[in-house]
Amino acid sequence: MDRRTFLKAAAAAGLAVAAPVATTKEALAADTGLYDGPYWFFVLAQGGWCPTDLVDPKGNANGVDSYNTGDIMTAGNINYAPLEFQQQFFEAHYNRTLVINGIDMSTNGHEQGRRYSFSGKLAEGHPALAALIAAKAGPALPMAFISNGGYDVTNGIIAPTRADSVDTLPKIAFSNKINANGDAQFHSDYAMDRIRQAAQNRLERQQQKIALPHVRSAMSTLHTARVGEQELRDVLQYLPDNINGNSLQDQASVALASFRAGLGVSVNMRMGGFDTHGNHDARHFPRLADLLRGVDFIWQKAEEMNIADKVIVVVGSDFGRTPGYNGNNGKDHWSVNSMMVMSEPGNGIPTNTVIGKTTDGHKPMKVNPQTLQPDENGVRIKPEHIHSALRKLAGIEQDSFSLQFPLDVGQELPLLDE
């Protein structure tokens, strides 16, 4: 059975598998059934960023930061610190940005904080939101959930793809070549055809023994991912020729190419270097600038690919950093955090908006559960509130996997009501 016959047979059997990539965006959506958005980017500032040096600026009035309080800048409704690249970033993207400040993380631990920020649960055992979304939207796609580290626990609901560099994909797409750019092969074409046919025959024999449709579907998905080299080759046309050395840009390039080719749904991106217990300003400020350059790159390239209207970017970190400096001019762990959620206006996110507030000493303030304004009798914003809202935005709040991994929200907050 050739691949086209296999796809037809799988479709007739109700199995979800990937089909060949179309050559145009319209054909992609209409003819192949491959994924056509939205595309989710989850960006981790690993180590614990400092929100007061970014979107919850305080300045030196109370010794929280080193820059002058009077120099705090504003773009639209968003205040930001007067540091490297921030003016350029927020002037370009404030109308795409929702800032959530005063998030109560309830932890100073790195692993726990990353889990809480990117799954919505402090306790162990819950998959990352990126995995939940990919498992619902594109379970059979060969690059549905791309992960470059951070919190990427899946609990078996979908397999992550490890591809953090533009150099990785050619090696995967031409796995039979000794060198992706050369002609020498490990096996002859005849041998490879026999290997693929043997794998196909084995799949069919195994599926005949399985009665449960979801198990058969999972087997088919795994097989398709293994034999989908041609689809991966179609991703290569969207990869840039070179990257400027920013690791986030490299990660974003792979994700954007897979998304544009219709083979991916979500990606975990990661940049480290934020755990600045010593010499905070000299080390932390450049990392924040590089982080923002990476996010800016996502939007620039998404616009060039004509998919910016389908992009959602979530940026967060393990936790925050202390107001004020320690004896080494560093900042230590602090359980008050911020997040940014970005999209084009009108896509279900209240952009050019700041929700939540902290005191001058960077302590979280409660918000009214209806108006989201500061209210001493209100509730503290926690990651589960944010994830509950994001699950609704993604349309997965009633999905079987979401119900299998519920969020203990308590009082819901209308964080994404436009």
C-alpha positions in Angstrom: 0.0 0.0 0.0 1.5 3.4 -1.0 1.2 6.4 1.2 -1.7 8.0 -0.6 -3.7 4.8 -0.4 -2.8 4.5 3.2 -4.1 8.0 3.9 -7.4 7.3 2.1 -7.8 4.1 4.0 -7.0 5.8 7.3 -9.6 8.5 6.6 -12.2 5.9 5.7 -11.5 4.1 9.0 -11.9 7.4 11.0 -8.2 7.7 11.8 -6.6 11.1 12.0 -3.3 11.3 10.1 -1.4 14.0 8.3 -1.9 14.6 4.6 0.6 16.1 2.1 1.3 19.8 2.4 -0.5 22.1 0.0 1.4 24.8 -1.9 -0.9 27.7 -1.0 -2.4 28.9 2.2 -5.9 28.6 0.8 -5.4 25.1 -0.5 -3.9 24.2 2.9 -7.1 24.9 4.6 -9.5 23.8 2.0 -8.0 20.7 0.4 -5.6 19.0 2.8 -7.2 19.5 6.2 -3.9 20.3 7.7 -3.8 22.8 10.5 -4.5 26.5 9.7 -4.3 28.2 13.0 -4.3 29.7 15.5 -0.6 29.2 16.3 0.5 29.3 19.9 3.9 30.5 21.1 4.7 30.0 24.8 7.9 31.9 25.7 9.8 31.2 29.0 12.2 33.6 30.5 13.9 30.8 32.5 15.4 31.5 35.9 12.9 34.1 37.1 12.6 37.5 35.4 12.1 40.8 37.1 8.7 42.3 36.3 9.7 45.7 37.8 12.4 45.9 35.1 9.8 45.3 32.4 6.0 45.7 32.6 5.4 46.5 36.3 8.0 49.3 36.6 8.7 50.9 40.0 12.0 52.7 39.7 14.2 53.9 42.5 11.6 55.8 44.6 11.5 53.0 47.1 14.8 51.4 46.2 13.0 48.7 44.2 15.1 49.3 41.0 18.1 51.3 40.0 16.6 53.4 37.2 14.8 56.7 38.0 11.1 56.4 38.7 10.5 59.6 36.7 11.9 57.9 33.6 9.3 55.2 33.4 7.8 55.1 29.9 4.3 54.5 28.5 3.1 53.1 25.2 -0.7 53.2 24.9 -2.0 52.0 28.3 1.2 50.0 29.1 3.9 51.3 31.4 7.4 49.8 31.0 10.9 50.3 32.3 13.3 52.7 30.5 15.7 50.0 29.5 17.4 48.6 26.4 15.0 47.8 23.5 11.9 48.3 25.5 10.7 51.5 23.9 11.2 50.0 20.4 9.3 46.9 21.4 6.3 48.4 23.2 5.9 51.2 20.7 5.6 48.5 18.0 3.5 46.0 19.9 1.5 47.7 22.7 -1.6 47.4 20.6 -1.1 43.6 20.6 -0.3 43.2 24.3 -2.2 42.4 27.4 -0.1 42.7 30.6 -1.2 40.8 33.7 0.6 42.1 36.9 0.4 41.0 40.5 0.2 37.3 39.9 0.5 35.3 43.2 2.9 32.4 42.4 2.8 30.9 45.9 6.3 29.5 45.3 9.9 30.6 45.0 11.0 27.3 43.4 12.2 27.2 39.8 10.6 23.9 38.8 7.4 24.6 40.7 7.2 28.1 39.2 7.7 27.0 35.6 5.1 24.3 36.1 2.6 26.7 37.6 3.2 29.4 34.9 2.8 27.1 32.0 0.3 24.5 33.1 -1.8 26.4 35.6 -1.2 23.9 38.4 1.3 24.1 41.2 1.0 20.4 41.9 2.8 17.8 39.8 1.2 15.8 37.1 -0.5 18.3 34.8 0.5 18.7 31.1 1.7 22.1 29.7 -1.0 24.2 28.1 0.9 24.0 24.8 0.5 20.2 24.9 -3.2 20.4 25.7 -3.8 22.7 22.8 -1.8 20.6 20.4 -3.4 17.4 21.5 -6.8 18.8 20.7 -6.1 20.8 17.5 -3.5 18.6 15.7 -2.9 15.2 17.3 -1.8 13.6 14.1 0.5 16.4 12.9 4.2 15.4 12.8 5.2 18.7 14.6 2.0 19.5 16.5 3.8 20.4 19.7 7.4 21.7 19.4 9.3 22.0 22.6 12.7 23.5 23.3 12.6 23.0 27.0 11.0 24.7 29.9 7.9 23.0 31.3 6.8 20.6 28.6 5.3 17.7 30.5 2.7 16.0 28.3 1.5 13.0 30.4 1.3 11.0 27.2 -1.4 13.0 25.5 0.9 14.0 22.6 4.6 13.6 21.7 6.8 16.7 21.7 9.1 17.5 18.8 12.6 18.6 19.7 13.7 21.1 17.1 15.3 24.2 18.5 17.6 25.1 15.5 17.2 25.6 11.8 20.0 23.1 11.4 17.8 20.3 12.9 15.0 19.9 10.4 17.2 19.0 7.4 18.7 16.1 9.4 15.2 14.8 10.2 13.7 15.4 6.8 16.6 13.5 5.1 17.2 10.9 7.7 18.5 8.4 5.2 21.3 10.7 4.1 24.6 10.6 5.9 24.8 14.4 5.4 21.6 16.3 4.7 23.3 18.4 2.1 25.1 15.5 0.4 24.1 12.5 -1.8 25.5 9.6 0.3 22.8 7.4 1.9 22.8 4.9 4.7 20.5 2.6 2.7 19.7 2.3 -1.0 16.3 3.6 -2.3 15.2 0.0 -2.8 16.1 -0.9 0.8 14.3 2.1 2.2 11.2 1.2 0.2 11.3 -2.3 1.7 11.7 -0.9 5.2 8.8 1.5 4.8 6.6 -1.2 3.4 7.5 -3.6 6.2 6.6 -0.8 8.7 3.3 -0.3 7.0 2.4 -4.0 7.0 3.3 -4.2 10.6 1.0 -1.3 11.4 -1.9 -2.9 9.6 -1.4 -6.2 11.4 -1.3 -4.5 14.8 -4.4 -2.4 14.1 -6.4 -5.5 13.1 -5.8 -6.8 16.7 -7.0 -3.5 18.3 -10.7 -2.9 18.9 -10.6 0.5 20.6 -10.7 3.4 18.0 -8.6 5.8 20.1 -5.8 3.2 20.4 -5.8 2.6 16.7 -5.7 6.3 16.1 -2.7 6.7 18.4 -0.9 3.9 16.5 -1.7 5.6 13.2 -0.5 8.9 14.5 2.8 7.5 15.6 3.3 5.7 12.3 2.5 8.9 10.3 5.0 10.9 12.3 7.7 8.4 11.6 7.2 8.2 7.9 6.4 11.9 7.3 9.7 12.9 5.9 8.3 14.4 2.8 6.0 16.7 4.8 9.0 17.9 6.8 10.9 18.7 3.6 8.0 21.0 2.8 8.8 22.9 6.0 12.3 23.7 4.8 11.0 26.2 2.2 9.9 28.5 5.0 13.2 28.4 7.0 15.5 31.5 6.8 18.9 31.2 5.4 20.6 32.6 8.5 19.8 33.8 12.0 21.4 36.7 13.8 22.6 34.6 16.8 19.5 35.1 19.0 18.5 31.7 20.3 14.8 32.7 20.5 14.9 33.7 16.8 16.3 30.4 15.9 13.6 28.6 17.9 10.9 30.8 16.4 12.1 30.2 12.9 11.6 26.5 13.2 8.1 26.9 14.7 7.0 29.5 12.2 8.1 27.3 9.3 6.2 24.3 10.7 3.1 26.4 11.3 3.2 28.0 7.9 3.5 24.5 6.4 0.4 23.3 8.3 2.3 20.8 10.4 2.3 22.4 13.8 0.0 24.0 16.5 2.1 25.1 19.4 5.7 25.7 20.6 7.6 26.1 23.8 10.4 28.6 23.5 13.0 29.2 26.1 15.7 31.7 27.0 17.8 31.2 30.2 20.1 33.6 32.1 17.5 35.4 34.3 18.5 33.9 37.7 20.6 37.0 38.6 21.4 36.7 42.3 24.5 38.8 41.6 25.2 41.8 39.4 21.6 42.0 38.5 21.5 45.1 36.2 24.5 44.2 34.1 23.2 40.6 33.5 19.4 40.9 33.6 18.9 44.0 31.4 20.5 42.6 28.3 18.6 39.3 28.7 15.3 41.1 28.8 16.3 43.0 25.7 17.2 39.7 23.9 13.9 38.2 25.1 11.9 41.1 23.6 13.9 40.9 20.4 12.9 37.3 20.1 9.2 38.1 20.6 9.5 41.0 18.1 11.0 38.5 15.6 8.0 36.3 15.9 5.7 39.1 14.9 7.9 40.4 12.1 8.2 37.0 10.5 4.5 36.1 11.1 3.6 39.3 9.2 5.9 38.3 6.3 4.3 34.9 6.2 0.8 36.5 6.3 -0.2 34.5 9.5 0.1 37.3 12.1 -3.6 37.4 12.5 -3.5 33.8 13.7 -0.6 34.1 16.2 -1.0 34.1 20.0 2.1 34.6 22.1 2.2 34.0 25.9 5.4 35.2 27.7 6.1 34.3 31.3 8.7 33.2 33.8 9.3 31.0 36.9 8.4 33.9 39.2 9.6 37.4 39.9 12.6 38.9 41.6 12.9 40.7 44.9 12.2 44.5 45.2 15.6 45.9 46.0 19.1 44.4 45.8 21.1 42.0 48.0 24.7 42.4 49.1 25.9 41.2 45.7 23.9 43.8 43.7 21.7 40.9 42.7 18.0 40.2 43.2 16.7 37.0 44.7 13.5 35.0 44.2 10.1 36.7 44.7 6.7 35.0 44.4 5.0 37.9 42.6 5.0 37.7 38.8 3.7 39.2 35.6 2.8 37.7 32.2 2.2 39.1 28.7 -0.4 37.6 26.3 -0.2 39.0 22.8 -2.4 38.8 19.6 -3.7 41.0 16.9 -6.6 43.2 18.2 -10.0 41.5 18.0 -8.8 37.9 18.5 -10.3 37.4 21.9 -7.6 39.2 23.9 -8.1 42.7 25.4 -4.9 44.2 24.0 -3.4 47.5 25.0 -4.6 46.6 28.5 -3.0 46.1 31.9 -4.8 43.9 34.4 -3.7 43.6 38.0 -1.6 45.8 40.2 1.1 45.7 42.8 2.0 48.0 45.7 5.0 50.4 45.5 6.9 47.6 47.3 5.8 45.0 44.6 3.3 43.1 46.6 0.2 41.7 44.9 -3.1 43.6 45.2 -6.4 41.8 45.1 -8.8 42.5 42.2 -12.6 42.7 42.0 -13.8 39.5 40.3 -16.2 41.4 38.1 -14.4 44.6 37.3 -10.7 43.5 37.8 -10.0 46.8 39.5 -8.0 46.8 42.8 -10.3 45.7 45.6 -9.1 44.7 49.1 -12.1 42.4 49.4 -11.4 40.8 46.0 -9.2 37.9 45.0 -5.6 37.5 44.1 -4.8 36.7 40.5 -3.1 33.2 40.2 -1.9 31.2 37.3 -4.9 29.0 37.3 -7.1 32.1 36.5 -4.9 32.8 33.5 -5.0 29.3 32.3 -8.7 28.9 32.7 -9.1 32.0 30.5 -6.6 30.7 27.9 -8.3 27.3 27.8 -11.5 29.0 26.9 -9.8 31.1 24.3 -8.4 28.0 22.7 -11.8 26.3 22.9 -10.5 23.3 24.9 -12.1 24.0 28.3 -14.6 21.1 27.8 -12.1 18.9 25.9 -11.6 15.4 27.4 -8.0 16.1 28.2 -8.8 19.4 29.9 -11.5 17.6 32.0 -8.9 15.0 32.8 -6.6 17.7 34.1 -8.9 20.2 35.8 -7.9 23.6 37.2 -8.9 24.5 40.8 -9.9 28.0 39.9 -12.6 28.8 42.5 -13.6 32.3 41.5 -13.3 32.8 37.8 -11.8 36.1 36.5 -12.8 37.6 33.2 -9.2 38.2 32.2 -9.7 37.9 28.4 -13.1 39.6 28.1 -12.6 42.3 25.4 
